[in-house]
Amino acid sequence: QVLSNIDKLESRTIANTMWAYARAGHSSSTELFDAIAQKAVEKLDNFNSQDIANTVWAYATLGHSSPKLFDAMSRMILSNNNRILNSFNTQDIANILWAYATVGNSSPELFDAM
């Protein structure tokens, strides 16, 4: 049912949905995860620091690399005069760095900035 309502998802719902799939260990919904990743990229300006951390953590936990999502999130984190970057707590930073390393997205600028 999530897939049929994909256009209604907001940033917090995206983060929470992906977190729930990851916590449940439900990793077989590739089509859904791709669709949610695309929607997340479209709504990236509405993500806060916790939404970003939870979303990339969930994708990495599920083993779903989604390079476009990770690249877009990296660009967003590093833009806006570091507004987002400066809003992360230590757990967010640890989760983000772990997620990027786990999916094999090196993003050297992001690692250097964090």
C-alpha positions as CSV (number, residue, x, y, z in Angstrom):
1,Q,0.0,0.0,0.0
2,V,3.0,2.3,0.5
3,L,3.8,2.1,-3.2
4,S,0.3,3.2,-4.2
5,N,0.6,6.2,-2.0
6,I,4.2,7.2,-2.8
7,D,3.3,10.7,-3.9
8,K,1.8,11.5,-0.5
9,L,5.0,10.7,1.5
10,E,6.7,13.5,3.3
11,S,10.3,13.5,4.5
12,R,9.5,12.3,8.1
13,T,7.2,9.6,6.7
14,I,9.9,8.5,4.3
15,A,12.5,8.3,7.1
16,N,10.2,6.5,9.5
17,T,9.0,4.0,6.8
18,M,12.5,3.0,5.8
19,W,13.5,2.8,9.4
20,A,10.6,0.4,10.1
21,Y,11.5,-1.8,7.1
22,A,15.1,-1.9,8.3
23,R,14.2,-2.7,11.9
24,A,11.9,-5.5,10.8
25,G,14.6,-6.9,8.5
26,H,12.3,-6.7,5.5
27,S,14.8,-6.3,2.7
28,S,13.0,-7.9,-0.3
29,S,11.1,-4.9,-1.5
30,T,13.5,-3.5,-4.1
31,E,10.9,-1.8,-6.2
32,L,9.4,-0.1,-3.2
33,F,12.9,1.0,-1.9
34,D,13.8,2.4,-5.3
35,A,10.5,4.3,-5.5
36,I,10.9,5.7,-2.0
37,A,14.5,6.7,-2.7
38,Q,13.4,8.7,-5.8
39,K,10.7,10.4,-3.7
40,A,13.3,11.2,-1.0
41,V,15.5,12.9,-3.6
42,E,12.5,14.9,-4.8
43,K,11.7,16.0,-1.2
44,L,15.3,16.4,0.1
45,D,14.9,20.0,1.0
46,N,12.3,19.0,3.6
47,F,14.6,16.5,5.4
48,N,16.0,17.5,8.8
49,S,19.2,16.0,10.3
50,Q,17.4,13.1,11.9
51,D,15.5,12.2,8.8
52,I,18.7,12.1,6.8
53,A,20.5,10.0,9.4
54,N,17.6,7.5,9.8
55,T,17.1,7.2,6.0
56,V,20.7,6.4,5.0
57,W,21.0,4.1,8.1
58,A,17.9,2.2,6.9
59,Y,19.1,1.8,3.3
60,A,22.5,0.6,4.5
61,T,20.9,-1.8,7.0
62,L,18.7,-3.2,4.3
63,G,21.7,-3.6,1.9
64,H,20.1,-1.3,-0.6
65,S,22.8,1.1,-1.8
66,S,20.7,3.6,-3.8
67,P,23.6,5.7,-5.1
68,K,21.4,8.6,-6.4
69,L,19.9,9.0,-2.9
70,F,23.2,8.8,-1.1
71,D,24.9,11.3,-3.6
72,A,21.9,13.7,-3.3
73,M,22.0,13.5,0.5
74,S,25.7,14.1,0.5
75,R,25.3,17.2,-1.7
76,M,22.5,18.5,0.5
77,I,24.5,18.0,3.7
78,L,27.4,19.9,2.3
79,S,25.4,22.8,0.9
80,N,23.5,25.6,2.6
81,N,26.6,27.0,4.4
82,N,26.7,23.8,6.5
83,R,23.4,24.5,8.2
84,I,22.4,20.8,8.1
85,L,25.9,19.6,8.8
86,N,26.0,21.7,12.0
87,S,22.7,20.3,13.2
88,F,23.7,16.7,13.4
89,N,24.3,15.1,16.8
90,T,27.0,12.6,17.4
91,Q,24.7,9.6,16.9
92,D,23.5,11.1,13.5
93,I,27.1,11.5,12.4
94,A,28.0,8.0,13.4
95,N,25.0,6.5,11.7
96,I,25.6,8.5,8.5
97,L,29.3,7.6,8.3
98,W,28.5,4.0,9.0
99,A,25.8,4.0,6.3
100,Y,28.0,5.5,3.6
101,A,30.9,3.1,4.4
102,T,28.5,0.1,4.5
103,V,27.0,0.8,1.0
104,G,30.5,1.6,-0.4
105,N,29.8,5.3,-1.1
106,S,33.1,6.9,-0.3
107,S,32.0,10.6,-0.5
108,P,35.4,12.0,0.7
109,E,34.0,15.5,1.1
110,L,31.3,14.3,3.4
111,F,33.7,12.3,5.5
112,D,36.1,15.2,5.7
113,A,33.4,17.6,6.7
114,M,32.0,15.4,9.4
